[in-house]
Amino acid sequence: DMGNGLTLMAGYYDVEGWADAETYLAASYDLGGGASLLVSHVGTDAENDDEVGAGDYQLGTTIELSFAF
């Protein structure tokens, strides 16, 4: 948590050893008023798993805008 509404996440998950490990990067930004933006990227070489990391990020690059009312 960067303290200004921006949160950065990074990590890896082990498929079957270091040779198959996949990395992920994500950033979340609080836009205010119940809106937030999430950008994530997970390596696209992963197999049999489409939800990676604690945020269940999707394979490839994802941009997500959400609103809470």
N, C-alpha and C positions, 0 to 999 in steps of 0.2 A: 504494500500500500504506500503510494508516494505522498499521501496526505493532501492532495489537491483534487481528489475525485478520480485519479488515475490509479489503477491497480495492474501490475505486470505479473504474469505467470509464465514459468518455463519449466520444462522437465523432460523426462523420457520414460518410456515404458519398455520393458524387456519382453519380447515375444518368445524367443527361445535362445537366449544368450546374447552377448554383446554384439555379435555379428548381425543380429536381427533387430537390435534396439532401434526404436523410433523416437525422434524428438518432437516436442511441440512448443509453440510460443503463443501467448495470448495476451491481450490487453483489454481492459474494461474501463470505460470512462462514464462517470455519472454526469449526465447532461443537465440535471436539475428538473424539478417538476415531475418526478416519477419516470423520466426517460433515461435510458442508458444505451451505450454502444459497446459492442463486443466484437473484436477482430481476433481471429485465431488461425493458426496454420499448423497442420500435422503432416508429416511426411507421407507421400502417397504410395510408398512401397509396402505399406503395412497390408497384411492379409488377415481375413477372418475377424476383424475388429473395427467397428466404425465409431466407437465412442472411446476416446482416449483421454487420460488424465482425470483429475478430480472434477473438472468441469464438463466431462463427457463431450469433448470437442470432436467434431466430424473430420474425416480425412480431407486433405486439401486445404484450401483457404475458405474461411467463412466470415462474412460480415453480417452481424445481427443487430438490429435496432429494436428495442423493446420499450413499451409504455405501460405504466401502472396507473390505474384510475382509482 
